[in-house]
Amino acid sequence: MISACTLRRLEIPLVEPIRTAYGEHRLKTAILVEIQSDSGARGVAECVAMRAPTYTEETSTTAWHVILDDLLPRLARAQQAIALKPLTIADVWSDIRGNKMAKAAVEMAFWDLWSMENHTPLTALLGGVRDKVEVGISLGMQRSTLELLSRVERSLDAGYRRIKLKISPEADRIPLEAIRKAFPDAALMADANSSYRLDQIDRLVQLDDLELMMIEQPLAYDDMVDHAELQTRLRTSICLDESIRSADDVRRAANIGACRIVNIKPGRVGGIGEVVRIHAVAQRYKMALWCGGMYETGVGRLHNLAVCALAGMTLPTDTGPSERYFERDILQQPIRFEQPGILPVVPTCGVAAWVDWEVVDSLTTDKRVVRLRDLMI
């Protein structure tokens, strides 16, 4: 039985600002969800909602509210009536629409708790088949072409297996072409973060000759139909990110030809259980998969790496080493390359033992402890 839940809001400075079509990020805002069982086992997970509702409609503020006022009371009541298991815990709050990132944080903490109580690594619970994964790097928009090429060169020298560049209609062909000419053999993709309209198809078609691995989420965040039309015009594969929030979304996208590749972010789709379902659907439709990143702390990175071990995750992940984003991660030992461009899938049986709780306390701006028995009234 779950006895308590602790929420912590953290603010962590990034090593450097990150510029995307959604704006510039200088600070990582995160919510750590820690649940504890009567046995003393602890499960920890991270809510990836951002400070502003730009990537999705959720924010760290709304997620905090939904977890406290809606998810935990349902969890408290449900565990009195049913034997909760990881793949079914999302049913507890199935009546709540949206709020995927809030749901994912509690759900993934439960998976982490289950892993600890059963002395079974999370990667084993998911059926992971690999113990190491290839890592790509995501680069924001740079101030100059010279600076961009320097960043790409350093990234390739560091061993990153794929370069992803953030683009927009104001900055697409020129920087991508510069990379391709300077590094003709580099695995290269573009991430548009929903910044294009359908009437700008010609701009995207003109990128076909650059032999990109994929163009990620070129059109609206909630669209599939226009992406299907665009994919008929593009030789380059479309990868959907923001448009995919469930296994049903993957099925719909496959049926109408909206994409050939899907970027799975556990926080965006509602948690690890939905990742497992998406993975099954994608394999049925022979769609390529990879795990994206949301600038997670080490807690989220450990969980992402367990997801990356699934058989269908065949493309390099955006989940890189801790030092890429933070001068000091919240783990006792930061996540580092095992060899250039390769991260190990750490067989964690609960990540609580990996966390440096003193560092967490120093970064915590708000904290709430909830006893679940107090919510059963």
C-alpha positions in Angstrom: 0.0 0.0 0.0 1.2 3.5 -0.8 1.3 5.5 2.4 2.6 8.9 1.3 3.6 11.2 -1.6 6.1 14.0 -1.5 6.1 16.7 -4.2 9.1 18.9 -4.7 9.3 21.8 -7.2 12.9 22.3 -8.4 14.6 25.1 -10.4 17.9 24.1 -11.9 20.1 26.5 -14.0 21.0 25.1 -17.5 24.6 25.1 -18.6 23.6 27.4 -21.5 20.4 28.8 -22.9 18.5 26.6 -25.4 16.8 28.3 -28.3 13.9 26.6 -30.1 10.8 27.7 -32.1 9.1 27.9 -28.7 11.5 30.4 -27.3 14.6 30.4 -25.1 15.1 28.3 -22.0 17.6 29.3 -19.3 16.2 27.4 -16.4 14.9 23.8 -15.9 11.7 23.7 -13.8 10.9 20.2 -12.6 8.6 18.5 -10.2 9.9 15.4 -8.4 7.2 13.0 -7.3 8.2 10.6 -4.6 5.8 7.9 -3.4 6.4 5.6 -0.4 4.9 2.3 0.5 4.1 0.9 3.9 7.2 -1.3 3.5 9.4 1.7 3.2 10.1 1.3 -0.5 10.3 4.5 -2.5 9.4 5.3 -6.1 10.7 8.6 -7.7 9.8 10.1 -11.0 9.9 13.5 -12.7 7.2 15.7 -14.2 8.5 17.2 -17.4 5.9 20.0 -17.8 7.5 23.3 -18.5 7.0 26.7 -16.8 5.0 28.1 -19.8 2.3 26.3 -21.9 4.2 26.4 -25.1 5.2 22.7 -25.8 1.9 21.5 -24.5 -1.0 23.1 -22.7 0.3 21.8 -19.3 2.7 23.8 -17.1 4.5 22.9 -13.9 1.9 24.9 -12.0 -1.1 23.1 -13.5 0.6 19.7 -13.0 1.3 20.5 -9.4 -2.4 21.3 -8.9 -3.7 18.2 -10.8 -1.4 15.8 -9.0 -2.4 17.1 -5.5 -6.1 17.8 -6.1 -7.1 15.1 -8.6 -4.7 12.2 -9.1 -3.6 11.5 -5.5 -7.2 11.4 -4.1 -8.2 8.9 -6.8 -5.1 6.8 -6.1 -5.8 6.8 -2.4 -9.4 5.6 -2.9 -8.5 3.0 -5.6 -5.8 1.2 -3.6 -8.4 0.4 -1.0 -10.5 -1.4 -3.6 -8.1 -3.0 -6.1 -4.7 -4.4 -6.3 -2.9 -1.8 -8.3 -0.3 -3.0 -10.9 1.8 -0.7 -13.2 0.0 -1.4 -16.4 -3.4 -0.7 -14.9 -2.7 2.3 -12.6 -3.7 4.8 -15.4 -7.2 3.4 -15.2 -7.5 5.0 -11.7 -7.7 8.5 -13.3 -9.1 7.6 -16.7 -12.0 10.0 -16.2 -9.5 13.0 -16.2 -8.9 14.3 -19.6 -5.5 15.4 -20.8 -2.9 16.4 -18.2 -0.6 13.6 -19.5 2.5 15.0 -17.9 1.0 15.1 -14.5 -0.4 11.6 -14.9 3.0 10.3 -16.2 4.8 11.6 -13.1 2.7 9.7 -10.7 2.4 6.6 -12.9 6.2 6.5 -13.4 6.9 6.9 -9.7 4.6 3.8 -9.2 6.6 1.8 -11.8 9.8 2.9 -10.0 8.3 1.8 -6.6 7.1 -1.5 -8.1 10.7 -2.1 -9.5 12.2 -1.5 -6.0 9.6 -3.7 -4.1 10.1 -6.5 -6.6 13.9 -6.2 -6.8 13.5 -6.2 -10.6 15.2 -3.5 -12.8 12.7 -1.3 -14.6 14.3 -2.2 -18.0 13.5 -5.9 -17.2 9.9 -5.1 -16.2 9.5 -3.4 -19.7 11.1 -6.2 -21.6 14.2 -4.3 -22.6 16.6 -6.1 -24.9 19.7 -3.9 -24.8 22.1 -2.7 -22.2 23.4 0.4 -24.0 21.9 2.9 -26.4 23.2 5.3 -29.1 22.8 9.0 -28.3 22.2 11.9 -30.6 22.4 15.6 -29.8 19.8 18.3 -30.2 21.2 21.7 -31.1 19.2 24.9 -30.8 19.4 27.8 -33.2 22.8 29.4 -33.2 23.8 33.1 -33.7 25.9 32.4 -36.8 26.7 29.7 -39.3 30.3 29.6 -38.0 29.2 29.0 -34.4 26.8 26.3 -35.6 29.4 24.4 -37.5 31.8 24.6 -34.6 29.1 23.1 -32.3 28.4 20.3 -34.8 32.1 19.5 -35.1 32.5 19.4 -31.3 29.4 17.2 -31.1 30.7 14.7 -33.7 34.1 14.6 -32.1 32.4 13.8 -28.8 30.9 10.8 -30.4 27.2 11.8 -30.8 25.6 9.5 -33.4 23.1 11.9 -34.8 22.8 15.7 -35.1 19.3 17.3 -34.6 18.9 20.9 -35.5 16.0 23.1 -34.4 14.6 24.9 -37.4 11.9 27.4 -38.3 10.7 29.0 -41.5 13.1 31.9 -40.8 16.1 29.5 -40.4 16.0 26.2 -42.2 17.7 25.6 -45.5 20.8 27.8 -44.9 21.9 26.2 -41.6 21.0 22.6 -42.7 22.8 23.0 -46.0 25.9 24.4 -44.2 26.0 21.3 -42.0 25.5 18.9 -44.9 28.3 20.5 -46.9 30.7 20.6 -44.0 29.8 17.1 -42.7 28.5 15.1 -45.7 28.4 11.8 -43.9 26.8 13.0 -40.6 23.4 11.6 -39.6 21.3 14.8 -39.7 17.7 15.6 -38.9 15.6 18.7 -38.4 13.1 19.6 -35.6 10.6 22.2 -36.6 8.5 22.2 -33.3 5.2 22.9 -35.2 6.5 26.1 -36.7 5.4 25.6 -40.4 2.0 25.9 -42.1 0.6 23.8 -44.8 1.0 26.6 -47.4 4.8 26.5 -46.7 5.1 22.9 -48.0 7.5 24.1 -50.8 10.0 25.2 -48.2 10.0 21.7 -46.7 10.1 19.9 -50.0 13.3 21.9 -50.8 15.0 20.1 -47.9 14.6 16.7 -49.6 18.0 16.9 -51.3 19.8 17.3 -48.0 19.2 13.6 -47.2 17.8 14.2 -43.7 17.0 11.2 -41.5 13.6 12.9 -40.7 11.8 16.2 -40.2 10.3 16.2 -36.8 6.8 17.8 -36.2 6.8 20.4 -39.0 3.1 21.3 -38.8 0.6 22.0 -36.0 1.0 20.2 -32.7 -2.5 18.8 -32.8 -2.6 17.8 -36.5 -2.3 14.6 -38.4 -4.3 15.2 -41.6 -2.1 17.9 -42.9 1.0 15.9 -42.0 -0.4 13.0 -44.1 -0.8 15.4 -47.1 2.8 16.7 -46.5 4.2 13.2 -46.3 2.9 12.4 -49.8 4.9 15.4 -51.1 8.1 14.7 -49.1 10.7 12.0 -49.8 12.1 12.7 -46.3 10.3 10.9 -43.5 8.1 12.9 -41.1 8.5 12.2 -37.4 5.6 13.1 -35.2 6.2 14.3 -31.7 3.7 16.7 -30.2 0.8 15.1 -32.2 1.3 11.7 -30.6 -0.1 11.3 -27.1 -1.3 7.7 -27.1 -1.1 4.3 -28.8 -4.4 5.2 -30.6 -2.7 8.3 -32.0 0.1 6.1 -33.4 -2.5 3.8 -35.0 -4.3 6.7 -36.6 -1.1 8.2 -37.9 -0.1 4.9 -39.4 -3.5 4.4 -41.0 -3.5 7.8 -42.8 0.2 7.9 -43.5 0.9 11.0 -41.4 4.4 9.9 -40.5 6.9 7.0 -40.7 8.7 7.7 -37.4 7.4 8.5 -33.9 9.3 10.3 -31.1 8.1 8.8 -27.8 8.5 10.9 -24.7 7.1 9.1 -21.7 6.0 12.3 -20.0 4.1 13.5 -23.1 2.1 10.2 -23.6 1.1 9.7 -19.9 3.7 7.4 -18.6 5.5 4.1 -19.1 2.4 2.0 -19.5 1.4 4.0 -22.6 4.9 3.7 -23.9 4.6 -0.1 -23.8 1.3 0.1 -25.7 2.7 2.6 -28.3 5.7 0.3 -28.8 3.4 -2.6 -29.6 1.3 -0.6 -32.1 4.4 0.8 -33.8 5.9 -2.6 -34.3 2.6 -3.9 -35.7 2.7 -1.0 -38.3 6.5 -1.2 -38.8 7.0 2.4 -37.7 10.4 3.5 -36.4 10.7 4.7 -32.8 13.0 6.7 -30.7 12.9 8.4 -27.3 13.1 12.1 -27.2 14.1 14.3 -24.3 12.6 17.2 -22.2 15.8 18.4 -20.6 15.2 15.9 -17.8 17.2 15.7 -14.6 19.0 12.5 -14.0 15.8 10.9 -12.6 14.0 11.3 -15.9 17.1 10.3 -17.8 17.4 6.9 -16.0 13.7 6.2 -16.8 14.1 7.3 -20.4 17.1 5.0 -20.8 15.0 2.0 -19.6 12.5 2.9 -22.3 15.3 3.1 -24.9 16.1 -0.5 -24.2 12.9 -1.7 -25.9 13.4 -3.6 -29.2 11.6 -1.1 -31.4 13.7 1.9 -30.2 16.1 1.6 -33.1 17.1 5.3 -33.6 19.5 7.3 -31.4 17.9 8.9 -28.3 18.0 12.6 -27.3 18.7 11.5 -23.7 22.3 12.5 -23.3 24.8 12.7 -20.5 24.0 15.0 -17.6 26.8 17.4 -18.3 25.1 18.4 -21.6 22.5 20.4 -19.6 23.5 20.7 -16.0 26.7 21.7 -14.1 25.4 19.6 -11.2 22.7 17.0 -11.8 20.6 15.7 -8.9 22.1 12.2 -9.0 25.0 11.2 -6.8 26.8 10.0 -10.0 25.9 11.9 -13.2 24.9 10.0 -16.3 28.0 9.7 -18.5 29.0 8.1 -21.8 30.2 4.6 -21.4 32.1 5.2 -24.6 31.7 8.1 -27.1 28.1 8.4 -28.1 26.9 5.4 -26.0 25.1 5.5 -22.7 24.5 2.4 -20.5 21.0 1.3 -19.6 21.4 1.3 -15.8 19.5 -1.6 -14.3 17.9 0.4 -11.5 15.6 -1.2 -9.0 14.2 2.2 -7.9 16.1 5.4 -8.5 15.8 6.9 -5.0 19.2 5.4 -4.0 20.8 7.2 -7.0 19.5 10.6 -6.0 21.6 13.1 -4.1 18.9 14.4 -1.7 21.1 17.2 -0.3 21.4 18.7 -3.8 17.6 18.2 -4.3 16.9 20.1 -1.1 19.2 22.9 -2.2 17.3 23.3 -5.5 13.8 22.9 -4.0 11.5 25.9 -4.1 8.4 24.3 -2.8 7.6 21.0 -1.1 4.4 19.2 -0.1 4.0 15.9 1.8 0.6 14.2 1.5 -0.5 11.2 3.6 -2.8 9.1 1.4 -5.0 8.0 4.3 -6.0 11.7 4.8 -7.4 11.7 1.2 -9.7 8.8 1.7 -12.4 10.8 3.4 
